[in-house]
Every structure is written in C-alpha cells, then in structure tokens.
Amino acid sequence: MNLKFREAIESDIAPLVVLLADDELGANREDLSIPTNHRYVDAFQSIGKDSNNELTVVESNGELVGMLQLTFIPYLTHTGSWRCLIEGVRIAKTHRGKGLGAKFINWAINRAREKNCSIVQLTSDKQRPDALRFYESLGFEATHEGFKLKI
C-alpha cells in the first residue's frame, strides 16, 4: 500500500463529503447535492485560514481514501500545555480493515508531537462500537464523559 498524507485542497471537498456521508450516521447528516453545498466550501476555507487547524487526507496509490481534521488547542490546565483534537476521521469502506486507519492515527499523533502537544484527544459517537474498539486498541482511553448541545 503506497500511502501519501497531505493537506487537503479545494478540489478534494466533494470526495471528502462523500467519505463523510459513507456510513449510517453520516448518510443522514451530510449533503451530497451537486454542486457541492457552499457551506462545505466555506468551512474548508475557514479551516485553511486557521493556523491551528489542519485538514489532512490520505491517498493510497493516488486514490483519496481517508481524511481527518487536527485542531491544536492551547490550555491553561496541565501547566499551559497544548492539546491536539482529532475529528472527522474517515477511511473509505474499501480500505477498512487493512491497517490504514491505524497508520493514519499514528501519523496524526506524530504530527501532534511535532506541534509540542502533550495530549491527543478525540471523540467518537457511541453508536460506532467498532470505532470505539479501534481507538482503544491504539491506546486511547475513555477517561471523560462527553456532552454536546446542538444549537
């Protein structure tokens, strides 16, 4: 498997939306209309302008097969340390179960180290038991109970 990790570019937006929609949860919340909903373009541009955000894709043999977003957050707690938040992790169904997800998350952890983060954190929907087991297999621990409020 010839992998390439790179920053997402604007022409990646439509394929990334397809990845986001390619599961039972995403299918109900993403918009696959053509042309691509302008809100995705606006979000992509905002991410690109923020030096504490990175939208990264992984290609396998030239095919876009995964994505994740890293957000670097300064905190006063933990002696003023930085954290890396991993969100929006997706691997194409055709490439799951081949170790690509583990390689991508380990790449993200190394990127957090490069940015001098002391903690890497992520959330995963409780309705995704396979994802929960996957993150635990990589050493992540469910140390906190998370809360969300849709507004």
Helices and strands as residue ranges (DSSP letters): E 3-7, G 10-12, H 13-21, G 26-28, H 38-49, E 53-60, E 63-74, H 77-80, E 82-91, G 93-95, H 100-114, E 117-122, H 129-137
